[in-house]
Amino acid sequence: MKKATKRDVEAIRTLLLERYGEAVSELHYTNLYELIIAVALSAQCTDKRVNLITPALFKAYPNVQTLACADLESIKSLIQSCSFFNNKAKNLLAMAKRVVEVYGGEIPLDEEALITLPGVGQKTAHVVLIEYTGANVMAVDTHVFRVAHRLGLSQDESALKTEATLTKVFKTDLHRLHQGMVLFGRYICTAKNPKCESECFLQSYCKSKESFKAR
Ligand code: SF4
C-alpha cells in the first residue's frame, strides 16, 4: 500500500484539526479518578456502554479511597455488562489500592507512574494524559490504527509501533489529532462500510478506498 507523502501528512493534519480541533472524548467524567476508570473500562468496549455503566459505579465508589475498600464482587456486578469485566474489576480494585498505598490517594499524572497501576498500559496512560492535561502524545486504539493505515500514515503491524510512527510523522498537535482520528474512525472511516463517498473529507488522501468500492 502507498505511503502518505509529507504534503499528504500536512493536508491530513489541517483537515482533521479543522473538523475536530475542539473535540473532546465522548467518555463521561468529572475528575481524574472518573477519567482513569472510564478509560480503563473502554478497552475493547464502546464509550457508549462505558457511559451507561459508570454512573452507578461512581455513585457506589465516588473516589479512590472508597474503591480501594470495595468488595470485588460488588465491582464485578456493577460493571458486568462491560467486556472482560472480571479482569477489569480486579484491576480497578488493585489500581485504587496502589494509588492509596503508594501515591497517598492522588492519581499520579506522569506516564512512568501511571503505567505501574494495574490495568493501565501505555495506551490508557496516554489517553488519560491527552484528556486531562492536553499532553502532546499519541494513543492508538482500533479506530486510530485503522485510519492511520487507510491513509498510508503507518504500515506498522502493532498499535505501539503505529503510535511511534504517528508521533514521528505528526510531531505536534498529537492530542488533538488523536481525538480527531478516533472520531473520524468511529463515525466516517468505520471498519465496515466506511462512508467514503458520502462523508469522507480525506478521500483524496486515502490509500485504500478502492477496496471498499463496487461490492
Ligand atoms: S475514503 Fe473511505 S476508507 Fe478512505 S479514509 Fe475516507 S472513509 Fe476511510
py3Dmol code that shows the C-alpha trace and the ligand (Angstrom):
import py3Dmol

protein = """\
ATOM      1  CA  MET A   1       0.000   0.000   0.000  1.00  0.00           C
ATOM      2  CA  LYS A   2       1.231   3.512  -0.796  1.00  0.00           C
ATOM      3  CA  LYS A   3       2.623   5.753   1.915  1.00  0.00           C
ATOM      4  CA  ALA A   4       1.377   9.255   2.627  1.00  0.00           C
ATOM      5  CA  THR A   5       3.761  11.930   1.345  1.00  0.00           C
ATOM      6  CA  LYS A   6       4.852  14.866   3.505  1.00  0.00           C
ATOM      7  CA  ARG A   7       2.349  17.010   1.661  1.00  0.00           C
ATOM      8  CA  ASP A   8      -0.392  14.440   2.334  1.00  0.00           C
ATOM      9  CA  VAL A   9       0.511  14.422   6.034  1.00  0.00           C
ATOM     10  CA  GLU A  10       0.211  18.191   6.310  1.00  0.00           C
ATOM     11  CA  ALA A  11      -3.093  18.235   4.444  1.00  0.00           C
ATOM     12  CA  ILE A  12      -4.483  15.424   6.620  1.00  0.00           C
ATOM     13  CA  ARG A  13      -3.355  17.275   9.745  1.00  0.00           C
ATOM     14  CA  THR A  14      -5.038  20.506   8.612  1.00  0.00           C
ATOM     15  CA  LEU A  15      -8.298  18.832   7.652  1.00  0.00           C
ATOM     16  CA  LEU A  16      -8.505  16.746  10.839  1.00  0.00           C
ATOM     17  CA  LEU A  17      -7.831  19.792  13.005  1.00  0.00           C
ATOM     18  CA  GLU A  18     -10.337  21.911  11.091  1.00  0.00           C
ATOM     19  CA  ARG A  19     -13.015  19.325  11.663  1.00  0.00           C
ATOM     20  CA  TYR A  20     -12.128  18.007  15.117  1.00  0.00           C
ATOM     21  CA  GLY A  21      -9.752  20.576  16.624  1.00  0.00           C
ATOM     22  CA  GLU A  22     -12.054  21.272  19.555  1.00  0.00           C
ATOM     23  CA  ALA A  23     -13.276  17.709  20.028  1.00  0.00           C
ATOM     24  CA  VAL A  24     -13.143  16.020  23.402  1.00  0.00           C
ATOM     25  CA  SER A  25     -13.577  12.430  24.474  1.00  0.00           C
ATOM     26  CA  GLU A  26     -17.087  11.022  24.416  1.00  0.00           C
ATOM     27  CA  LEU A  27     -16.490   9.333  27.772  1.00  0.00           C
ATOM     28  CA  HIS A  28     -18.362  10.982  30.640  1.00  0.00           C
ATOM     29  CA  TYR A  29     -16.231  12.010  33.645  1.00  0.00           C
ATOM     30  CA  THR A  30     -15.873  14.906  36.035  1.00  0.00           C
ATOM     31  CA  ASN A  31     -12.434  14.346  37.529  1.00  0.00           C
ATOM     32  CA  LEU A  32      -9.214  12.400  37.090  1.00  0.00           C
ATOM     33  CA  TYR A  33     -10.456   9.438  39.153  1.00  0.00           C
ATOM     34  CA  GLU A  34     -13.538   9.041  36.949  1.00  0.00           C
ATOM     35  CA  LEU A  35     -11.489   9.549  33.795  1.00  0.00           C
ATOM     36  CA  ILE A  36      -8.947   6.832  34.519  1.00  0.00           C
ATOM     37  CA  ILE A  37     -11.719   4.376  35.348  1.00  0.00           C
ATOM     38  CA  ALA A  38     -13.716   5.237  32.231  1.00  0.00           C
ATOM     39  CA  VAL A  39     -10.632   4.885  30.027  1.00  0.00           C
ATOM     40  CA  ALA A  40      -9.688   1.554  31.631  1.00  0.00           C
ATOM     41  CA  LEU A  41     -13.225   0.241  31.106  1.00  0.00           C
ATOM     42  CA  SER A  42     -13.279   1.412  27.489  1.00  0.00           C
ATOM     43  CA  ALA A  43     -10.626  -1.097  26.375  1.00  0.00           C
ATOM     44  CA  GLN A  44     -12.424  -3.430  23.930  1.00  0.00           C
ATOM     45  CA  CYS A  45     -15.723  -1.801  24.891  1.00  0.00           C
ATOM     46  CA  THR A  46     -17.624   1.110  23.395  1.00  0.00           C
ATOM     47  CA  ASP A  47     -17.685   4.547  25.036  1.00  0.00           C
ATOM     48  CA  LYS A  48     -21.468   4.357  24.875  1.00  0.00           C
ATOM     49  CA  ARG A  49     -21.539   1.241  27.039  1.00  0.00           C
ATOM     50  CA  VAL A  50     -18.963   2.645  29.445  1.00  0.00           C
ATOM     51  CA  ASN A  51     -21.126   5.755  29.866  1.00  0.00           C
ATOM     52  CA  LEU A  52     -24.062   3.522  30.801  1.00  0.00           C
ATOM     53  CA  ILE A  53     -22.000   1.674  33.400  1.00  0.00           C
ATOM     54  CA  THR A  54     -20.055   4.419  35.152  1.00  0.00           C
ATOM     55  CA  PRO A  55     -22.831   6.472  36.850  1.00  0.00           C
ATOM     56  CA  ALA A  56     -23.735   3.623  39.238  1.00  0.00           C
ATOM     57  CA  LEU A  57     -20.070   2.723  39.763  1.00  0.00           C
ATOM     58  CA  PHE A  58     -19.120   6.317  40.610  1.00  0.00           C
ATOM     59  CA  LYS A  59     -22.143   6.613  42.898  1.00  0.00           C
ATOM     60  CA  ALA A  60     -21.164   3.483  44.819  1.00  0.00           C
ATOM     61  CA  TYR A  61     -17.465   4.384  44.893  1.00  0.00           C
ATOM     62  CA  PRO A  62     -17.064   8.143  44.451  1.00  0.00           C
ATOM     63  CA  ASN A  63     -13.301   8.274  44.954  1.00  0.00           C
ATOM     64  CA  VAL A  64     -10.176   6.202  45.002  1.00  0.00           C
ATOM     65  CA  GLN A  65     -10.358   5.651  48.774  1.00  0.00           C
ATOM     66  CA  THR A  66     -13.822   4.107  48.663  1.00  0.00           C
ATOM     67  CA  LEU A  67     -12.906   1.998  45.638  1.00  0.00           C
ATOM     68  CA  ALA A  68      -9.774   0.729  47.392  1.00  0.00           C
ATOM     69  CA  CYS A  69     -12.004  -0.686  50.166  1.00  0.00           C
ATOM     70  CA  ALA A  70     -14.631  -2.093  47.815  1.00  0.00           C
ATOM     71  CA  ASP A  71     -15.754  -5.675  47.632  1.00  0.00           C
ATOM     72  CA  LEU A  72     -14.542  -7.260  44.387  1.00  0.00           C
ATOM     73  CA  GLU A  73     -17.870  -8.993  43.721  1.00  0.00           C
ATOM     74  CA  SER A  74     -19.693  -5.709  44.059  1.00  0.00           C
ATOM     75  CA  ILE A  75     -17.412  -4.046  41.467  1.00  0.00           C
ATOM     76  CA  LYS A  76     -17.942  -7.019  39.168  1.00  0.00           C
ATOM     77  CA  SER A  77     -21.702  -6.754  39.414  1.00  0.00           C
ATOM     78  CA  LEU A  78     -21.601  -3.019  38.691  1.00  0.00           C
ATOM     79  CA  ILE A  79     -19.517  -3.454  35.536  1.00  0.00           C
ATOM     80  CA  GLN A  80     -20.740  -6.851  34.357  1.00  0.00           C
ATOM     81  CA  SER A  81     -22.099  -5.562  31.052  1.00  0.00           C
ATOM     82  CA  CYS A  82     -18.576  -4.475  30.108  1.00  0.00           C
ATOM     83  CA  SER A  83     -16.306  -6.780  28.134  1.00  0.00           C
ATOM     84  CA  PHE A  84     -13.692  -8.580  30.272  1.00  0.00           C
ATOM     85  CA  PHE A  85     -15.456  -7.351  33.419  1.00  0.00           C
ATOM     86  CA  ASN A  86     -13.801  -9.945  35.687  1.00  0.00           C
ATOM     87  CA  ASN A  87     -10.304  -8.770  34.892  1.00  0.00           C
ATOM     88  CA  LYS A  88     -11.299  -5.138  34.740  1.00  0.00           C
ATOM     89  CA  ALA A  89     -12.890  -5.351  38.201  1.00  0.00           C
ATOM     90  CA  LYS A  90      -9.746  -6.923  39.651  1.00  0.00           C
ATOM     91  CA  ASN A  91      -7.591  -4.255  38.031  1.00  0.00           C
ATOM     92  CA  LEU A  92      -9.799  -1.389  39.222  1.00  0.00           C
ATOM     93  CA  LEU A  93      -9.589  -2.614  42.792  1.00  0.00           C
ATOM     94  CA  ALA A  94      -5.822  -3.179  42.611  1.00  0.00           C
ATOM     95  CA  MET A  95      -5.331   0.173  40.896  1.00  0.00           C
ATOM     96  CA  ALA A  96      -7.218   2.007  43.650  1.00  0.00           C
ATOM     97  CA  LYS A  97      -5.283   0.164  46.356  1.00  0.00           C
ATOM     98  CA  ARG A  98      -1.964   1.071  44.775  1.00  0.00           C
ATOM     99  CA  VAL A  99      -2.946   4.732  44.398  1.00  0.00           C
ATOM    100  CA  VAL A 100      -3.878   4.834  48.089  1.00  0.00           C
ATOM    101  CA  GLU A 101      -0.890   2.866  49.346  1.00  0.00           C
ATOM    102  CA  VAL A 102       1.867   4.206  47.099  1.00  0.00           C
ATOM    103  CA  TYR A 103       0.646   7.614  45.934  1.00  0.00           C
ATOM    104  CA  GLY A 104      -1.178   8.831  49.036  1.00  0.00           C
ATOM    105  CA  GLY A 105      -4.561   8.681  47.311  1.00  0.00           C
ATOM    106  CA  GLU A 106      -3.541  11.010  44.444  1.00  0.00           C
ATOM    107  CA  ILE A 107      -3.590   9.508  40.964  1.00  0.00           C
ATOM    108  CA  PRO A 108      -0.162  10.319  39.514  1.00  0.00           C
ATOM    109  CA  LEU A 109      -0.053  12.362  36.349  1.00  0.00           C
ATOM    110  CA  ASP A 110       3.124  11.161  34.753  1.00  0.00           C
ATOM    111  CA  GLU A 111       3.442   8.297  32.363  1.00  0.00           C
ATOM    112  CA  GLU A 112       6.055   6.285  34.259  1.00  0.00           C
ATOM    113  CA  ALA A 113       3.955   6.221  37.406  1.00  0.00           C
ATOM    114  CA  LEU A 114       0.658   5.709  35.590  1.00  0.00           C
ATOM    115  CA  ILE A 115       1.832   2.557  33.837  1.00  0.00           C
ATOM    116  CA  THR A 116       2.709   0.976  37.177  1.00  0.00           C
ATOM    117  CA  LEU A 117      -1.005   0.989  38.051  1.00  0.00           C
ATOM    118  CA  PRO A 118      -2.739  -2.366  37.453  1.00  0.00           C
ATOM    119  CA  GLY A 119      -4.666  -2.380  34.186  1.00  0.00           C
ATOM    120  CA  VAL A 120      -3.034   0.829  32.966  1.00  0.00           C
ATOM    121  CA  GLY A 121      -0.845   0.259  29.926  1.00  0.00           C
ATOM    122  CA  GLN A 122       0.816   2.841  27.743  1.00  0.00           C
ATOM    123  CA  LYS A 123      -2.316   3.455  25.681  1.00  0.00           C
ATOM    124  CA  THR A 124      -4.525   4.062  28.723  1.00  0.00           C
ATOM    125  CA  ALA A 125      -1.858   6.295  30.276  1.00  0.00           C
ATOM    126  CA  HIS A 126      -1.588   8.333  27.089  1.00  0.00           C
ATOM    127  CA  VAL A 127      -5.350   8.713  26.722  1.00  0.00           C
ATOM    128  CA  VAL A 128      -5.562   9.938  30.328  1.00  0.00           C
ATOM    129  CA  LEU A 129      -2.721  12.414  29.745  1.00  0.00           C
ATOM    130  CA  ILE A 130      -4.239  13.590  26.451  1.00  0.00           C
ATOM    131  CA  GLU A 131      -7.653  14.119  28.018  1.00  0.00           C
ATOM    132  CA  TYR A 132      -6.617  15.550  31.336  1.00  0.00           C
ATOM    133  CA  THR A 133      -3.519  17.567  30.529  1.00  0.00           C
ATOM    134  CA  GLY A 134      -3.590  18.021  26.742  1.00  0.00           C
ATOM    135  CA  ALA A 135      -0.180  16.322  26.599  1.00  0.00           C
ATOM    136  CA  ASN A 136       1.446  16.126  23.174  1.00  0.00           C
ATOM    137  CA  VAL A 137       1.277  12.327  22.983  1.00  0.00           C
ATOM    138  CA  MET A 138      -0.439   9.869  20.650  1.00  0.00           C
ATOM    139  CA  ALA A 139      -2.526   6.866  21.621  1.00  0.00           C
ATOM    140  CA  VAL A 140      -3.580   4.203  19.156  1.00  0.00           C
ATOM    141  CA  ASP A 141      -6.869   2.396  19.599  1.00  0.00           C
ATOM    142  CA  THR A 142      -8.679   0.347  16.981  1.00  0.00           C
ATOM    143  CA  HIS A 143     -10.005   3.485  15.209  1.00  0.00           C
ATOM    144  CA  VAL A 144      -6.691   5.322  15.092  1.00  0.00           C
ATOM    145  CA  PHE A 145      -4.959   2.151  13.889  1.00  0.00           C
ATOM    146  CA  ARG A 146      -7.424   1.648  11.032  1.00  0.00           C
ATOM    147  CA  VAL A 147      -7.447   5.286   9.950  1.00  0.00           C
ATOM    148  CA  ALA A 148      -3.644   5.549  10.072  1.00  0.00           C
ATOM    149  CA  HIS A 149      -3.308   2.526   7.805  1.00  0.00           C
ATOM    150  CA  ARG A 150      -6.016   3.518   5.348  1.00  0.00           C
ATOM    151  CA  LEU A 151      -4.459   6.940   4.966  1.00  0.00           C
ATOM    152  CA  GLY A 152      -0.970   5.499   4.461  1.00  0.00           C
ATOM    153  CA  LEU A 153       0.359   7.192   7.607  1.00  0.00           C
ATOM    154  CA  SER A 154       1.584   3.895   9.057  1.00  0.00           C
ATOM    155  CA  GLN A 155       2.261   0.425   7.814  1.00  0.00           C
ATOM    156  CA  ASP A 156       3.182  -0.969  11.212  1.00  0.00           C
ATOM    157  CA  GLU A 157       1.723  -4.181  12.489  1.00  0.00           C
ATOM    158  CA  SER A 158       1.258  -3.231  16.129  1.00  0.00           C
ATOM    159  CA  ALA A 159      -0.540  -0.398  17.890  1.00  0.00           C
ATOM    160  CA  LEU A 160       2.605   0.614  19.766  1.00  0.00           C
ATOM    161  CA  LYS A 161       4.677   0.853  16.580  1.00  0.00           C
ATOM    162  CA  THR A 162       1.871   2.795  14.920  1.00  0.00           C
ATOM    163  CA  GLU A 163       1.874   5.176  17.878  1.00  0.00           C
ATOM    164  CA  ALA A 164       5.621   5.732  17.458  1.00  0.00           C
ATOM    165  CA  THR A 165       5.224   6.299  13.712  1.00  0.00           C
ATOM    166  CA  LEU A 166       2.337   8.759  14.100  1.00  0.00           C
ATOM    167  CA  THR A 167       4.319  10.624  16.761  1.00  0.00           C
ATOM    168  CA  LYS A 168       7.246  10.942  14.341  1.00  0.00           C
ATOM    169  CA  VAL A 169       5.090  11.830  11.360  1.00  0.00           C
ATOM    170  CA  PHE A 170       2.917  14.493  13.014  1.00  0.00           C
ATOM    171  CA  LYS A 171       5.240  15.678  15.820  1.00  0.00           C
ATOM    172  CA  THR A 172       2.853  18.342  17.144  1.00  0.00           C
ATOM    173  CA  ASP A 173      -0.884  18.608  17.917  1.00  0.00           C
ATOM    174  CA  LEU A 174      -0.795  14.911  18.772  1.00  0.00           C
ATOM    175  CA  HIS A 175      -3.529  15.081  21.411  1.00  0.00           C
ATOM    176  CA  ARG A 176      -5.939  16.839  19.070  1.00  0.00           C
ATOM    177  CA  LEU A 177      -5.028  14.588  16.143  1.00  0.00           C
ATOM    178  CA  HIS A 178      -5.670  11.580  18.378  1.00  0.00           C
ATOM    179  CA  GLN A 179      -9.171  12.816  19.215  1.00  0.00           C
ATOM    180  CA  GLY A 180      -9.785  13.606  15.560  1.00  0.00           C
ATOM    181  CA  MET A 181      -8.696  10.196  14.324  1.00  0.00           C
ATOM    182  CA  VAL A 182     -10.827   8.457  16.944  1.00  0.00           C
ATOM    183  CA  LEU A 183     -13.953  10.347  15.887  1.00  0.00           C
ATOM    184  CA  PHE A 184     -13.176  10.099  12.168  1.00  0.00           C
ATOM    185  CA  GLY A 185     -12.737   6.333  12.555  1.00  0.00           C
ATOM    186  CA  ARG A 186     -15.792   5.927  14.741  1.00  0.00           C
ATOM    187  CA  TYR A 187     -18.242   7.804  12.521  1.00  0.00           C
ATOM    188  CA  ILE A 188     -16.843   8.100   8.985  1.00  0.00           C
ATOM    189  CA  CYS A 189     -13.961   5.715   8.312  1.00  0.00           C
ATOM    190  CA  THR A 190     -15.747   2.868  10.036  1.00  0.00           C
ATOM    191  CA  ALA A 191     -14.430  -0.700   9.983  1.00  0.00           C
ATOM    192  CA  LYS A 192     -17.358  -1.946   7.897  1.00  0.00           C
ATOM    193  CA  ASN A 193     -18.941   0.185   5.184  1.00  0.00           C
ATOM    194  CA  PRO A 194     -16.871   3.344   5.636  1.00  0.00           C
ATOM    195  CA  LYS A 195     -18.644   6.450   4.355  1.00  0.00           C
ATOM    196  CA  CYS A 196     -16.125   7.049   1.570  1.00  0.00           C
ATOM    197  CA  GLU A 197     -18.408   8.715  -0.950  1.00  0.00           C
ATOM    198  CA  SER A 198     -20.959  10.363   1.287  1.00  0.00           C
ATOM    199  CA  GLU A 199     -18.961  11.854   4.157  1.00  0.00           C
ATOM    200  CA  CYS A 200     -15.223  11.404   3.873  1.00  0.00           C
ATOM    201  CA  PHE A 201     -13.307  14.676   3.690  1.00  0.00           C
ATOM    202  CA  LEU A 202      -9.972  12.843   3.404  1.00  0.00           C
ATOM    203  CA  GLN A 203     -10.849  10.805   0.339  1.00  0.00           C
ATOM    204  CA  SER A 204      -8.150  12.386  -1.838  1.00  0.00           C
ATOM    205  CA  TYR A 205      -5.507  11.157   0.611  1.00  0.00           C
ATOM    206  CA  CYS A 206      -6.893   7.660   1.132  1.00  0.00           C
ATOM    207  CA  LYS A 207      -4.679   4.790   0.046  1.00  0.00           C
ATOM    208  CA  SER A 208      -7.251   2.037   0.393  1.00  0.00           C
ATOM    209  CA  LYS A 209     -10.685   3.289  -0.545  1.00  0.00           C
ATOM    210  CA  GLU A 210     -10.718   1.250  -3.747  1.00  0.00           C
ATOM    211  CA  SER A 211     -11.035  -1.907  -1.711  1.00  0.00           C
ATOM    212  CA  PHE A 212     -14.356  -0.657  -0.347  1.00  0.00           C
ATOM    213  CA  LYS A 213     -15.887   0.135  -3.713  1.00  0.00           C
ATOM    214  CA  ALA A 214     -18.228  -1.768  -6.012  1.00  0.00           C
ATOM    215  CA  ARG A 215     -19.086  -4.745  -3.931  1.00  0.00           C
TER     216      ARG A 215
END
"""
ligand_1 = """\
8
SF4
S -12.114 7.187 1.614
Fe -13.153 5.687 2.911
S -11.575 4.260 3.623
Fe -10.557 6.105 2.839
S -10.236 7.417 4.614
Fe -12.180 8.024 3.701
S -13.762 6.818 4.752
Fe -11.756 5.868 5.180
"""
view = py3Dmol.view(width=600, height=400)
view.addModel(protein, "pdb")
view.setStyle({"model": 0}, {"cartoon": {"style": "trace"}})
view.addModel(ligand_1, "xyz")
view.setStyle({"model": 1}, {"stick": {}})
view.zoomTo()
view.show()
